[in-house]
Amino acid sequence: MTRIVLVTGGTSGIGRAVAARFAADDAEVFITGRHTNTVEAAAKALEVHGLVCDATRPDQVSSLSSQLGERLDVLVNAAGGLAEVDPTGPGSTAPDPLDTLAAEWQSSLAQNLLSAVLTTASVQAKLDRGGSILSIGSIGAERRGGAYGASKAALAAWNASLSAQVGPRGVTSNVISAGYIEGTNFFRGKMTDERHRALVQETHDKRPGTPDDIAETAYFLASPGARHITGQTIHVNGGAFTTR
């Protein structure tokens, strides 16, 4: 039976690599993104279904769910990123620092936690025994993460309770905590050679991660061989952070 896979934030980076991996296994894949042009371009290139959806918006997530069929086998919550905050805002040249701080934290929590919570709640009834929920976390949850790291730490805490909720139905739920991944838009062009070298030096295998590293981990966690792995945070970072 053909698997049905939904990947939020599937137009670029890790989400796109995950979508491509499942599509290569002949799954029927749906990807989402916030902008029509990027969704259409990615869907055409990957030969998958593209749906426009801002996963932080309850109305759009509800509409997304209604566009899917009755069955879903794999959900990958890959939407997220750094906070998107306008430091000035319309008509203001000197914003209150606390307003800016609040906006940064609210944006981080919305993008990296609420997006996964809303999407999962909207589609989890479609997942049946053998289904998998995967959410993309970050090494930033363990150290030096600020608002972004705190939102990813909250994602892992939520995943533990979600796993207990869906486990009796035969559905697994895990977080893939990514280390430094090269070849994405995450750093928005601000990655320096010095910072790159420092992040690679922290690893045991002395290389940056790739989107495909995360995609292969996601594919395994949604496979029959991983049915007893649930409620976990799987660290994929080349040893830059270890659990011992």
N, C-alpha and C positions, 0 to 999 in steps of 0.2 A: 504494500500500500504506500502511495506517495505521501511523504511527510509534508505538513503545512508548517511553515516557519515565518514568524514575524520578527523583524529586526528594526527597532527604532533607531533613529540616527544612522541610517544605513547608506547615506549618500557619499560618505568619505571616511577615511581613516580606518579605525578598528571596525566600526559597524559595516562598512563596505566590504572589508576583507571577510568578515563573518558571513555576510550574505553571499558572497562569492563562493565560500567554502561549501555551504549547504546547497547552493545552486549546482555546484559541480557534482553533487551526489544525487542530482535529479529531484531535489525537493522543490515544492512549489513555494517560492519565497516572496514575501511582501516586505518592502522597505518603506520607511517613513522619513520625512524631513520637513523643515518648516517652509521651504521655498519651492514653488512650482518648477522653476527652471532647473534647479539642481536635482530635484526628485525625478523629473522626466529624463534628464540626461543620464543619471545613474541607472535608472530602471532599464533604459534602452541598452546601455553598455553591458549590463549584467544579465539582460534578458530575464528580468523579474518584474513583479508588479510594484508600481510606485504609488504611494498615497501621501498626500500633503497633510501633515498633522504637527502641531506644536504640542508636545507631550506634557507641557505644564498647564495646558488649557483644558479644563474638564469637558467643555462643550465639544472641542475638537477630538478629544480622546473618545468620547461617547459616540461621535460620528464615525470614528475609525473602527470601533468595534462592530458597528452595524454594517460596515462594508466588508467584513470578513464573513466566512461561512460559519457553520455550526461547530466545526472542529478545528482545533489548533494543537499541534504537537510540540512545538518549541517556541518560546518567547525569549528574545534576547533584548534586554534593556541596555542599549548602547548609547542612547541620547545623553548628552551632558557636556560639560566643559567648564571653562573659567567664567567667572561672573561677567555679565554684560551690563555695565553701569555707565550712564552719562553723568560725568562729574559736575556738570553745570546745570543741565536741564533748561527748558525754555524760560527765557526771561530772568535767569539768575546767573550772576557772575561770581558770586561768593557763597556757595552752598554750605549749609551747616555740616561740619564734619561728622556729626552723629547721623544725620540724614544719609550722607554718602556711605557711612559704615553699615547702616541698616539696609540700604539698597544692595550693597555688595553681598551681605549675608543672605538676604532674601533671594537674590538671584542665584546664588550657589545652591541653596537648599531646593529651590524650585527646579533648577536644571538637573541636579544630580540625585535628588531623593524623591521629590514629589512627582517628577516625570515617570519614574519607575513604579511608584506606588499607584498612581492613577491608571497607568497602562495595564498593570497587572490586575488591578481590581476590575477593570472593564472587560478583560478577556479570560480571566482564570476559569470561569465556568466552562469555557470551551476546551480546556485541557482535561484529559482523562488519563487513566492509568498508563504509565509509560511516558507521560509528558515531562517536559523540562522547562524550568524558568532560570534564566541566566542573567545576571546583572554585572555590568562592567564597573569595577571599583578601581582603586588607585593606591600605589605605595604612599601617596600623600596622606592617606588616612593614618599612617603609622608615624610620620615625622614631618615637620616643617610644612604642614599642609594649609595652615590658615583656614579661611572660610571654605575653600574647596576641599581640603583634607577633612575637615569636620563633617562636611556633607557626605563624603564618601565613607567615613567611619559610621555615620548614621545609617547609610545604605546597608552596611554589613550587619548592624544591629537589627535592622528591620528584616533582613533576609533570614536571620535565625528564627524569628517568630513566624515568618511566612512559611518556612520549611515545616515547622510543627503543625501549621494549619493545613497545608496541602498534602503533607506526607501520607496521612491515612488513605488518601485517594490514589496513591501510587504515583504522585507527581514529585519530582525533586526540585530543589531550589538552591542555587549556589551563586556566590560572587567570585568573579575572576579579577583579582587585584593586579593591575598592570604596573610594571615598573616604567622606566624610561623607554618610550616607544618612538623610534625614528620613523619619519615619513608620514607624519600626520600634520594637521593644521592646529594642533593643540597650543603650541607656543606662539602662534600668530606672527611668525617671522622674527621672533625676538630671541631665538636660541643662538647663543654665541659659540664659537669654536672652543673657548675656554670652558664654558659650562658643559658642552657636549663631552669634552675630554674628562671632566670631573665626574660626570654621571656614569660614563663607561668604566672609569677606574674603580668605581664603587662595586661593580659586578665581579663575580668570581670567574665568569667566562670571558670577560673583557670585550664585550660587544654590546651594542644597543639592542633592545628588543625590536621586533617588527610587528606590524599588524597581523601577519600570518601566524606568528607565535600565539597570539591571543585567539585567532580564528581556529587553529587546530585544537587548542585547549577547549574552546566552546564546543567544537564538534565532538570531542571525546566525552565531555560531560553530558552531552545529549545522546550518547550511545548506549546500547544495552550493557556494555561493560562497566558503566558508571552508575548503575541503578541503586547501589547502596551508598553512594556519595551524595549527601544532602545536608543543608544547614552549614556549609563550609565556606570559608574564604580561601580560595586557591591562589597562592602567590606566584606570579610569573614575572620574575624580575632579574634572572641571572644570578641570584644570590645577593643582590644589593640589600635586601632585607630578608632575614631568616627568622624562623619561629623558635630557634634555639640559640 
